Amino acid sequence: MDLDNWDDLRFVLAMKRHGTMSAAARYLNTNVATVSRRIDRLSHDLGLPLFEKRGAAFKATRAADRLAEVAEELDQRLRGALGNLRSGEAGDRVGIEISAPPAVHAHFVLPRTAELAETLPQIMLTLTDKVYAQGLGEADIQVRIGRPLGGRLKARKFRDYATRLYHGRDHVLNGEWIGLSHRYPDADAALEIYHGAHPEPRYRVEEMPMALEMIRATGLPGMLPDFLVGPEDGLVVADLPDNARSSELWITYHETRHGDANLRAVVDWFCGAPANGASG
């Protein structure tokens, strides 16, 4: 068959990324009926089902996975080409979206935004929070925990770090602790180190920067990445055996963007290299 409506691929990609028709419709700035109609039309033309309903969400079939892969490559190539074209126009800024854990944004990006404006004035940066998602989604660059396995991604190691149990300098461990939201698989990681802790935390918070503020305010122990904690925070590492979980931060982007000068400049800036330096 011939694919006469290339635009239908956008709908497959949005469904694959977002999992529901309502979420895909919001991203595409359309309505659920349009998303359903476009997916059904393409499925009918192919003679293959593209998504299987699983409760409120939809699971992509192998056919949808393959089409989404093609659409992802087209999307990334277009972003790179349009960005390079715009960078030649005086006063026209190039949008680059970075998705990363909130702690990474808080420590490595936000304090340096003035520097970015001076070093790369042509870049309009968008920051989105994403902790455990494995794919790029709509982002141009993802900073993620752990090296990606498989997929068509370029990966550059950013730094090693450790997550440890910290508490206020004057706090005496009494079983109470601070945990993360159950949205995260390591919400109760403190229990692996703090064996005298109560089964449930005294408080739960949504993200690591909020955990830092809660630990500072209450003195209660909680897990934090070492790069997020400074001397000014008044915290100490809990005196407990094996109080460290080693991990890595990696910067990833789609392989089709390797020749994108603006994206590479942002990656180099992020890593502290000169804007025109080479990256791996």
Stockholm file with secondary structure:
# STOCKHOLM 1.0

chainA/1-280         MDLDNWDDLRFVLAMKRHGTMSAAARYLNTNVATVSRRIDRLSHDLGLPLFEKRGAAFKATRAADRLAEVAEELDQRLRGALGNLRSGEAGDRVGIEISAPPAVHAHFVLPRTAELAETLPQIMLTLTDKVYAQGLGEADIQVRIGRPLGGRLKARKFRDYATRLYHGRDHVLNGEWIGLSHRYPDADAALEIYHGAHPEPRYRVEEMPMALEMIRATGLPGMLPDFLVGPEDGLVVADLPDNARSSELWITYHETRHGDANLRAVVDWFCGAPANGASG
#=GR chainA/1-280 SS CCCCCTTHHHHHHHHHHHSSHHHHHHHHTSCHHHHHHHHHHHHHHHTSCCEEEETTEEEECHHHHHHHHHHHHHHHHHHHHHHHHHTTSTTCCEEEEEEECHHHIIIIIGGGHHHHHHHCTTEEEEEEECSSCCSCTTCSEEEEESCCCSSSEEEEEEEEEEEEEEEETTCCCCSCCEEECTTSTTTTGGGGTCTTSCSSCSEEESSHHHHHHHHHHHCCCEEEEGGGCCGGGCEEECCCTTCCEEEEEEEEEEGGGTTCHHHHHHHHHHTTSCTTCCCC
#=GC SS_cons         CCCCCTTHHHHHHHHHHHSSHHHHHHHHTSCHHHHHHHHHHHHHHHTSCCEEEETTEEEECHHHHHHHHHHHHHHHHHHHHHHHHHTTSTTCCEEEEEEECHHHIIIIIGGGHHHHHHHCTTEEEEEEECSSCCSCTTCSEEEEESCCCSSSEEEEEEEEEEEEEEEETTCCCCSCCEEECTTSTTTTGGGGTCTTSCSSCSEEESSHHHHHHHHHHHCCCEEEEGGGCCGGGCEEECCCTTCCEEEEEEEEEEGGGTTCHHHHHHHHHHTTSCTTCCCC
//
